Amino acid sequence: THLSFRSEFTSAVELKQVAQQDVEKQRFLVEKTEQSRQANVIAVEDDAHAADLIGKALDEVGDSLIELRRIETAEGIANQLSKS
């Protein structure tokens, strides 16, 4: 037997398929956006943790690091002055 559908039915089936594809595309975009958001949250948490570690390290070292940089700068200036 050969069945022939009316053009309205065929058109409705095609529209339904297109609509289903659109729904799947939107689901994918929502999931992609959510994953991107989660990645951003993780990155911000990592940055905050790194800043905390740096702060703790500076607390432990105190002014020693600043004094070391002053000495290094003074040495650099002294070297430049001795060459001129």
C-alpha positions in Angstrom: 0.0 0.0 0.0 1.1 3.5 -0.7 0.1 6.2 1.8 0.0 9.7 0.8 -0.2 12.5 3.4 -1.7 15.8 2.8 0.7 18.7 2.5 -0.6 20.2 5.7 0.3 17.1 7.7 3.8 16.9 6.1 4.3 20.6 6.8 3.3 20.1 10.4 5.7 17.2 10.9 8.5 19.3 9.4 7.7 22.3 11.6 7.6 20.0 14.7 11.1 18.7 13.8 12.4 22.2 13.3 10.9 23.2 16.7 12.5 20.2 18.4 15.9 21.1 16.9 15.5 24.7 18.1 14.7 23.4 21.6 17.8 21.2 21.6 19.9 24.1 20.4 18.6 26.3 23.2 19.3 23.5 25.8 22.8 23.3 24.5 23.3 27.1 24.7 21.9 27.1 28.3 24.3 24.3 29.3 27.2 26.0 27.6 26.4 29.3 29.4 26.1 27.5 32.8 29.5 25.8 32.3 31.1 29.1 31.4 29.6 30.6 34.5 30.9 27.8 36.6 34.4 28.2 35.1 34.3 31.9 35.9 33.3 31.1 39.5 36.2 28.7 39.8 38.6 31.2 38.3 37.5 33.9 40.8 37.8 31.5 43.7 41.3 30.6 42.6 42.3 34.2 42.3 40.9 34.9 45.7 42.9 32.0 47.1 46.1 33.1 45.4 45.6 36.7 46.8 45.0 35.2 50.3 48.2 33.1 50.0 50.2 36.2 48.9 48.8 38.2 51.8 49.7 35.5 54.3 53.2 35.2 52.8 53.7 39.0 53.1 52.4 38.9 56.7 55.0 36.2 57.5 57.9 38.0 55.7 56.8 41.4 57.0 58.9 44.3 55.8 61.8 42.1 54.9 60.7 41.9 51.3 60.4 45.7 51.0 63.8 46.1 52.6 65.3 43.6 50.2 63.9 45.6 47.3 65.3 48.8 48.7 68.7 47.3 49.0 68.5 45.9 45.4 67.4 49.3 44.1 70.2 51.0 46.1 72.8 48.6 44.6 71.5 49.2 41.1 71.7 53.0 41.6 75.3 52.6 43.1 76.3 50.5 40.1 74.9 53.1 37.7 76.7 56.0 39.5 80.0 54.1 39.6 79.9 53.7 35.8 79.3 57.4 35.2 
